[in-house]
C-alpha cells in the first residue's frame, strides 16, 4: 500500500464519526436543528462568550447566563473560538473532540475501520460522549489528555514531544479533576510524571496570573476562601458524584458529604496504586479518572467519558478475575445507558424520590465506590505474572 493510499484511507475513516458528531450536535439539545444545521451547544456558547469578554477586557466571571466556572488560564484557550462565527466554532470544536476521541481509541489498540466504527458508536450511543458533543463540553479533551499522557499502547508519534505528565498538568490547569491522575502517578512510584504534571499546572496557572491577574486573584482567592461553587443544582439527578448522592439521600449538602468525597479520593488513589503495582497500568489510570468524578462536588453524567477507556481496558484485561471484569463492565453499561435520566428531574423533585427512585439515581455512585474498593483486593486474587 502506497503512502498516499494509506493517507486517503485515514481520511476516509474519519468521515463516519465526524458525520455522526454533526448529527448529534444538530439533534441532541432542544432547540438544535439538523437542517439548516444549527447546534445548541450551550457550553461552547459560554466558552465563546468568555473569549469575547476577555478580548474586550471585561469581567467574564460575572456575565449574564450560565457562569464561567474554570480557572482564568482556561479562559485564554477560548479565544480562538470567540473570533469566528458560531457554526465555524461548533465545527472546529467537534473536529477537535472527535479527533481526541479517535486518538484515545488508537492508544487503546483500535486502528483502521475498527477505529472508525468504535468512534462512531461512541459518538452515537455512549451517553457521556453524545451529551458532551451536544453541549459542546470539554470532557472528552480532559480524558484524552490523561490517556494520551500515560496510557500504555501504540502512539502516532515515534517519540514524545514533551515529558510524560505535561498533558495531565495542562488539563489540571483547565479543570482541577485531572489532578487525581497526577497524584496516582506520584504515589505509584512514578515520581517524574507526577512532578512534571505539577510543574505544568503551576506554569499554566502562572501564565493565567501573568496575563489575567485580577481574574486569577478572584478565582484562586475565592477557592482558597472556601468558595467551591456549590449551588442548589447539586441535588439534580444527573449529578453523579458522591456529594450529589449524599444530598439526595439526606436532603441537604453538609460537611459530611465533603468529608466522604475526600475519603473517596484517598480510596481511589490507593486503589489505583495497588492495581498499578499488580501490573494493570491501564486500569489504574481509569480508576484514578473515575475517582476524580466521584469525588468532585458536581459530576454531570456527560463528564463520565472515563467509561470509554475503562470499558475497553476491562474487556482487554483477561488477566483480571472474571467477577471484577464483569462487575466493572456492568458499571460501564450503567454509564452508557444512564438510567437515572428516565426519572423526573429538576425543581428539587429529587428530594421527594421514592426509595426505588433513590436506588436508580444513586446506584451508579455506589457501584463506582465499590469498583474502587474491590480493586484493593485484586493483587491478592491474581498476582502479577513473572516476566522474562
C-alpha positions as CSV (number, residue, x, y, z in Angstrom):
1,X,0.0,0.0,0.0
2,X,1.4,3.4,-1.0
3,X,1.8,6.2,1.4
4,X,-0.8,8.2,-0.5
5,X,-3.3,5.4,-0.4
6,X,-2.7,5.0,3.3
7,X,-3.3,8.7,4.0
8,X,-6.5,8.6,1.9
9,X,-7.7,5.6,3.9
10,X,-7.1,7.5,7.1
11,X,-9.1,10.5,5.7
12,X,-11.9,8.1,4.7
13,X,-12.2,6.5,8.1
14,X,-12.6,10.0,9.7
15,X,-15.8,10.7,7.8
16,X,-18.3,8.4,9.7
17,X,-17.5,9.7,13.2
18,X,-17.5,13.3,12.1
19,X,-20.8,12.9,10.3
20,X,-22.2,11.3,13.4
21,X,-20.9,14.2,15.5
22,X,-22.6,16.7,13.2
23,X,-25.8,14.8,13.6
24,X,-25.6,14.7,17.4
25,X,-24.8,18.4,17.6
26,X,-27.9,19.1,15.4
27,X,-30.3,16.9,17.4
28,X,-29.1,16.3,20.9
29,X,-30.0,19.6,22.7
30,X,-33.6,21.1,22.5
31,X,-33.5,24.0,20.1
32,X,-30.9,22.5,17.8
33,X,-31.8,21.9,14.2
34,X,-30.3,19.4,11.8
35,X,-31.3,21.3,8.6
36,X,-30.4,24.0,8.5
37,X,-27.6,22.9,10.8
38,X,-27.8,25.0,14.0
39,X,-26.3,23.3,17.0
40,X,-27.4,24.2,20.5
41,X,-24.0,23.8,22.1
42,X,-24.8,25.9,25.2
43,X,-21.4,25.2,26.9
44,X,-19.5,26.2,23.8
45,X,-21.6,29.4,23.8
46,X,-20.3,30.1,27.3
47,X,-16.7,29.5,26.1
48,X,-17.2,31.8,23.2
49,X,-18.8,34.5,25.4
50,X,-15.8,34.2,27.8
51,X,-13.3,34.7,25.0
52,X,-15.2,37.7,23.7
53,X,-15.4,39.3,27.1
54,X,-11.7,38.6,27.7
55,X,-10.7,40.3,24.4
56,X,-12.9,43.2,25.4
57,X,-11.2,43.5,28.8
58,X,-14.4,42.8,30.7
59,X,-15.2,40.6,33.7
60,X,-16.1,37.1,32.4
61,X,-16.9,35.7,35.9
62,X,-20.0,37.8,36.3
63,X,-21.6,37.7,32.9
64,X,-25.2,37.1,32.2
65,X,-26.4,33.5,31.6
66,X,-24.5,30.3,32.5
67,X,-21.4,31.1,34.6
68,X,-17.8,30.6,33.7
69,X,-16.5,28.2,36.4
70,X,-13.0,27.4,35.2
71,X,-9.6,28.9,36.1
72,X,-8.5,32.0,34.1
73,X,-5.9,30.0,32.3
74,X,-8.7,28.1,30.6
75,X,-10.3,31.3,29.5
76,X,-7.2,32.0,27.4
77,X,-7.9,28.9,25.4
78,X,-11.4,30.1,24.5
79,X,-10.1,33.0,22.3
80,X,-9.8,31.0,19.0
81,X,-13.5,30.0,19.3
82,X,-14.5,33.6,20.1
83,X,-13.1,35.2,16.9
84,X,-15.0,33.0,14.4
85,X,-18.7,32.5,13.8
86,X,-21.0,30.2,15.7
87,X,-21.1,27.5,13.1
88,X,-17.4,27.6,12.4
89,X,-16.6,27.4,16.2
90,X,-19.0,24.5,16.5
91,X,-17.5,22.6,13.6
92,X,-14.0,23.3,14.9
93,X,-15.0,22.1,18.4
94,X,-16.5,18.9,17.0
95,X,-13.4,18.1,14.9
96,X,-11.2,18.7,18.0
97,X,-13.3,16.5,20.2
98,X,-13.7,13.7,17.7
99,X,-10.0,13.8,16.9
100,X,-9.2,13.5,20.7
101,X,-11.6,10.6,21.0
102,X,-10.1,8.8,18.0
103,X,-6.6,9.4,19.3
104,X,-7.6,7.9,22.7
105,X,-9.1,4.8,20.9
106,X,-6.0,4.4,18.8
107,X,-3.9,4.4,22.0
108,X,-6.2,1.6,23.3
109,X,-5.5,-0.6,20.3
110,X,-8.0,0.4,17.6
111,X,-7.0,1.2,14.1
112,X,-8.4,1.4,10.5
113,X,-12.1,0.6,10.1
114,X,-12.3,-0.6,13.7
115,X,-11.2,2.7,15.0
116,X,-13.7,4.5,12.7
117,X,-16.5,2.2,13.9
118,X,-15.6,2.4,17.6
119,X,-15.5,6.2,17.4
120,X,-18.8,6.4,15.5
121,X,-20.5,4.1,18.0
122,X,-19.2,6.2,20.9
123,X,-20.5,9.4,19.3
124,X,-24.0,8.0,18.7
125,X,-24.6,5.6,21.6
126,X,-22.4,6.3,24.6
127,X,-24.4,8.9,26.7
128,X,-21.4,10.8,28.1
129,X,-19.8,11.2,24.7
130,X,-23.1,12.1,23.0
131,X,-24.1,14.6,25.6
132,X,-20.6,16.1,25.7
133,X,-20.7,16.8,21.9
134,X,-24.3,18.0,22.1
135,X,-23.5,20.5,24.8
136,X,-20.1,21.5,23.4
137,X,-18.4,20.4,26.7
138,X,-14.7,19.7,27.2
139,X,-14.9,16.3,28.9
140,X,-13.5,14.4,26.0
141,X,-10.5,16.6,25.9
142,X,-9.7,16.2,29.6
143,X,-9.9,12.4,29.5
144,X,-7.9,12.2,26.3
145,X,-5.2,14.4,27.8
146,X,-4.7,11.9,30.7
147,X,-4.9,8.8,28.4
148,X,-2.5,10.1,25.8
149,X,-0.1,11.2,28.5
150,X,0.3,7.9,30.4
151,X,-1.8,5.0,29.0
152,X,0.3,2.2,27.5
153,X,-0.3,1.4,23.9
154,X,0.6,2.4,20.3
155,X,1.5,6.0,19.6
156,X,1.0,8.2,16.5
157,X,4.4,9.7,17.0
158,X,7.6,7.6,17.4
159,X,8.8,9.7,20.3
160,X,7.3,12.2,22.8
161,X,7.3,15.9,22.1
162,X,7.3,16.7,25.8
163,X,7.9,14.7,29.0
164,X,5.1,12.5,30.4
165,X,2.9,14.4,32.8
166,X,2.6,17.7,30.9
167,X,-0.7,17.0,29.3
168,X,-2.2,16.0,32.6
169,X,-0.8,19.1,34.2
170,X,-2.3,21.3,31.5
171,X,-5.6,19.6,31.9
172,X,-5.5,20.2,35.6
173,X,-4.9,23.9,34.9
174,X,-8.1,23.9,32.9
175,X,-10.2,21.9,35.4
176,X,-8.8,20.6,38.7
177,X,-10.2,17.0,38.5
178,X,-7.3,15.5,36.4
179,X,-5.0,16.2,39.4
180,X,-6.1,12.8,40.8
181,X,-4.4,11.1,37.8
182,X,-1.2,13.1,38.6
183,X,-1.5,12.1,42.3
184,X,-1.9,8.4,41.3
185,X,1.3,8.6,39.2
186,X,3.3,10.1,42.0
187,X,2.2,7.7,44.7
188,X,2.6,4.7,42.4
189,X,6.3,5.5,42.3
190,X,6.2,7.3,39.0
191,X,7.6,10.4,40.6
192,X,8.8,12.2,37.4
193,X,5.4,12.2,35.6
194,X,3.7,13.3,38.8
195,X,6.2,16.2,39.3
196,X,6.0,17.2,35.6
197,X,2.3,17.4,35.9
198,X,2.6,19.6,38.9
199,X,5.1,21.8,37.1
200,X,2.9,22.1,34.0
201,X,0.0,23.0,36.2
202,X,2.0,25.7,38.0
203,X,3.4,27.1,34.8
204,X,-0.1,27.3,33.1
205,X,-1.7,28.8,36.2
206,X,1.2,31.3,36.4
207,X,0.6,32.3,32.8
208,X,-3.0,32.9,33.8
209,X,-1.8,35.2,36.7
210,X,0.6,37.0,34.3
211,X,-2.0,37.7,31.7
212,X,-5.1,37.9,33.8
213,X,-4.0,38.9,37.3
214,X,-7.3,40.3,38.6
215,X,-9.3,37.3,37.3
216,X,-6.7,34.9,38.7
217,X,-6.8,36.5,42.2
218,X,-10.6,36.4,42.1
219,X,-10.8,32.7,41.2
220,X,-8.0,31.3,43.3
221,X,-8.6,33.6,46.2
222,X,-12.2,32.6,46.3
223,X,-11.3,28.9,46.1
224,X,-8.8,29.2,49.0
225,X,-11.5,31.0,50.9
226,X,-13.8,28.0,50.5
227,X,-16.0,29.2,47.6
228,X,-16.4,25.9,45.9
229,X,-19.2,26.9,43.6
230,X,-21.7,24.6,45.2
231,X,-25.4,25.5,44.5
232,X,-28.9,24.1,44.7
233,X,-28.3,22.2,41.4
234,X,-26.1,19.7,43.3
235,X,-29.2,17.6,44.0
236,X,-30.1,17.3,40.3
237,X,-30.3,13.6,39.2
238,X,-27.6,13.9,36.6
239,X,-25.1,14.9,39.2
240,X,-23.5,11.5,39.7
241,X,-21.0,12.4,42.4
242,X,-20.7,11.2,46.0
243,X,-21.8,14.6,47.2
244,X,-24.8,14.6,44.9
245,X,-25.9,11.2,46.2
246,X,-25.4,12.3,49.8
247,X,-27.5,15.4,49.2
248,X,-30.3,13.5,47.5
249,X,-30.4,10.9,50.3
250,X,-30.2,13.3,53.3
251,X,-31.9,16.3,51.8
252,X,-29.1,18.8,52.3
253,X,-25.5,19.5,51.4
254,X,-23.4,19.1,54.5
255,X,-19.8,18.8,55.7
256,X,-20.2,15.1,56.0
257,X,-20.7,14.8,52.2
258,X,-17.5,16.8,51.6
259,X,-15.5,14.6,54.1
260,X,-16.8,11.5,52.4
261,X,-15.8,12.9,49.0
262,X,-12.3,13.5,50.4
263,X,-12.1,9.9,51.7
264,X,-13.1,8.7,48.2
265,X,-10.1,10.5,46.8
266,X,-7.9,8.6,49.2
267,X,-9.6,5.3,48.4
268,X,-9.4,5.9,44.7
269,X,-5.7,6.8,44.6
270,X,-4.9,3.8,46.9
271,X,-6.8,1.5,44.6
272,X,-5.1,2.9,41.5
273,X,-1.7,2.4,43.1
274,X,-2.4,-1.2,44.2
275,X,-3.7,-2.0,40.7
276,X,-0.7,-0.3,39.1
277,X,1.7,-2.4,41.2
278,X,-0.2,-5.5,40.1
279,X,0.8,-4.7,36.5
280,X,-2.6,-3.3,35.3
281,X,-1.4,0.2,34.4
282,X,-4.3,1.0,32.1
283,X,-6.9,0.0,34.7
284,X,-5.1,2.1,37.3
285,X,-5.3,5.2,35.2
286,X,-9.0,4.6,34.6
287,X,-9.7,4.1,38.3
288,X,-7.9,7.4,39.0
289,X,-10.1,9.1,36.4
290,X,-13.3,7.6,37.9
291,X,-12.2,8.7,41.3
292,X,-11.9,12.3,40.1
293,X,-15.6,12.2,39.0
294,X,-16.9,10.5,42.1
295,X,-15.1,12.9,44.4
296,X,-15.8,16.2,42.6
297,X,-18.8,18.1,44.1
298,X,-20.5,18.1,40.7
299,X,-20.0,15.5,38.1
300,X,-22.7,15.6,35.5
301,X,-23.4,12.4,33.6
302,X,-21.7,13.8,30.5
303,X,-18.5,14.1,32.5
304,X,-18.3,10.3,32.6
305,X,-16.3,10.0,29.4
306,X,-13.9,7.9,31.5
307,X,-16.2,4.9,31.0
308,X,-14.9,4.6,27.4
309,X,-11.3,3.7,28.2
310,X,-12.5,1.9,31.4
311,X,-14.7,-0.4,29.3
312,X,-12.1,-1.1,26.7
313,X,-9.4,-1.8,29.4
314,X,-11.6,-4.1,31.3
315,X,-12.6,-6.0,28.1
316,X,-8.9,-6.5,27.2
317,X,-7.6,-7.3,30.7
318,X,-8.2,-11.0,30.6
319,X,-5.7,-11.5,33.5
320,X,-8.2,-9.9,35.9
321,X,-10.7,-12.1,37.8
322,X,-13.9,-12.6,35.9
323,X,-16.1,-11.3,38.7
324,X,-14.2,-8.0,38.8
325,X,-14.2,-7.6,35.0
326,X,-17.9,-8.2,34.7
327,X,-18.8,-6.0,37.6
328,X,-16.8,-3.3,36.0
329,X,-18.4,-3.8,32.6
330,X,-21.8,-3.6,34.2
331,X,-20.7,-0.3,35.7
332,X,-19.7,0.8,32.2
333,X,-23.1,-0.2,30.9
334,X,-24.7,1.9,33.6
335,X,-22.7,4.9,32.3
336,X,-23.6,4.2,28.7
337,X,-27.3,3.9,29.3
338,X,-27.6,6.5,32.1
339,X,-30.9,5.0,33.5
340,X,-31.3,7.9,36.0
341,X,-32.2,10.1,33.1
342,X,-35.5,8.2,32.8
343,X,-36.6,9.7,36.2
344,X,-38.4,13.0,36.6
345,X,-35.8,15.7,37.2
346,X,-35.5,19.4,38.2
347,X,-37.1,21.8,40.7
348,X,-35.7,19.6,43.5
349,X,-38.1,16.8,42.7
350,X,-35.2,14.5,43.5
351,X,-35.7,15.3,47.2
352,X,-39.1,13.6,47.1
353,X,-38.0,10.5,45.2
354,X,-39.5,7.1,46.3
355,X,-37.0,4.5,47.6
356,X,-36.8,2.7,44.3
357,X,-36.1,6.0,42.5
358,X,-33.3,6.8,45.0
359,X,-31.9,3.4,44.2
360,X,-31.9,4.1,40.4
361,X,-30.4,7.6,40.8
362,X,-27.7,6.7,43.3
363,X,-26.7,3.1,42.4
364,X,-24.1,4.2,39.9
365,X,-22.3,6.2,42.6
366,X,-22.4,3.3,45.0
367,X,-21.2,0.9,42.2
368,X,-18.3,3.3,41.4
369,X,-17.1,3.4,45.0
370,X,-17.5,-0.4,45.1
371,X,-15.3,-0.7,42.0
372,X,-12.6,1.2,43.7
373,X,-12.9,-0.8,46.9
374,X,-12.8,-4.2,45.3
375,X,-9.8,-3.1,43.3
376,X,-7.8,-3.1,46.5
377,X,-8.1,-6.9,46.6
378,X,-7.1,-7.7,43.0
379,X,-3.4,-8.4,43.6
380,X,-4.3,-11.0,46.3
381,X,-6.6,-12.7,43.9
382,X,-4.4,-12.7,40.9
383,X,-0.8,-11.8,41.5
384,X,1.3,-10.4,38.6
385,X,2.9,-13.0,36.5
386,X,6.7,-13.1,36.5
387,X,8.3,-11.6,33.4
388,X,11.4,-12.5,31.5
